[in-house]
């Protein structure tokens, strides 16, 4: 990441108006979720949450399998998958792609 971009990120993250908007938006989302997951509206909410957590843990525990399966499907349809070791390598690839 360039120094200019990092400086821009830091300035944005320090923006008090942005922080207030995020805080306000987060509170609103929490209120809406509480209304939706009310036992009268969604009585099996906790069970659904537990199932979702189990699915997530399974997917993460078998991520190599699912990523290889995904790559095979993309390639079979004429696409290309680029593997990167970390975020820095992915960002560098995207910059190179954008400059082409």
C-alpha positions in Angstrom: 0.0 0.0 0.0 1.3 3.4 -0.8 1.9 6.0 1.9 -0.8 8.3 0.3 -3.4 5.5 0.4 -2.5 4.6 3.9 -2.7 8.2 5.0 -6.1 8.5 3.3 -7.3 5.4 5.2 -6.1 6.8 8.5 -7.8 10.2 7.8 -11.0 8.5 6.9 -11.0 6.2 10.0 -10.3 9.2 12.2 -13.3 11.2 10.8 -15.7 11.9 13.7 -18.7 12.2 11.4 -18.0 8.9 9.9 -17.5 7.3 13.3 -20.9 8.7 14.4 -22.6 7.5 11.3 -21.2 4.0 11.8 -22.1 4.0 15.5 -25.7 5.2 14.7 -26.1 2.7 11.9 -24.9 -0.2 14.1 -27.4 0.7 16.8 -30.2 0.8 14.2 -29.2 -2.6 12.9 -29.2 -4.0 16.4 -32.7 -2.6 17.1 -34.0 -4.1 13.8 -32.4 -7.5 14.5 -33.9 -7.6 18.0 -37.3 -6.9 16.5 -36.9 -9.7 13.9 -35.5 -12.3 16.3 -38.2 -11.8 18.8 -39.4 -15.3 20.0 -42.9 -14.6 18.7 -41.5 -13.8 15.2 -38.7 -16.3 15.0 -38.9 -18.9 17.8 -36.0 -21.1 16.6 -33.6 -18.2 16.1 -30.9 -19.7 18.5 -31.1 -23.1 16.7 -30.7 -21.4 13.4 -27.7 -19.5 14.7 -26.2 -22.7 16.0 -26.7 -24.4 12.6 -25.1 -21.4 10.8 -22.1 -21.5 13.2 -21.7 -25.2 12.6 -21.8 -24.7 8.8 -19.3 -21.9 9.0 -16.9 -24.0 11.1 -17.2 -26.9 8.7 -16.6 -24.6 5.7 -13.5 -23.0 7.3 -12.2 -26.4 8.5 -12.5 -27.7 4.9 -11.6 -24.5 3.1 -8.9 -26.1 1.0 -11.4 -28.6 -0.4 -14.0 -26.0 -1.2 -11.6 -23.6 -2.8 -10.2 -26.3 -5.0 -13.8 -27.2 -5.9 -14.5 -23.6 -6.7 -11.4 -23.3 -8.8 -12.4 -26.3 -10.8 -15.9 -24.9 -11.5 -14.5 -21.5 -12.5 -11.9 -23.1 -14.9 -14.6 -25.4 -16.4 -16.5 -22.3 -17.3 -13.5 -20.6 -18.9 -12.5 -18.4 -16.0 -9.2 -18.0 -14.3 -8.4 -18.1 -10.5 -5.5 -16.3 -9.1 -4.1 -17.6 -5.8 -2.4 -15.2 -3.5 -0.6 -16.0 -0.2 -1.9 -12.9 1.6 -3.7 -9.6 1.3 -0.6 -7.8 0.3 0.0 -10.1 -2.7 -3.7 -9.9 -3.6 -3.5 -6.1 -3.5 -0.4 -6.1 -5.7 -2.2 -8.3 -8.2 -5.2 -6.0 -8.4 -3.0 -3.0 -8.9 -1.2 -4.7 -11.8 -4.5 -5.8 -13.3 -5.9 -2.2 -13.0 -2.9 -0.8 -14.7 -3.0 -3.2 -17.7 
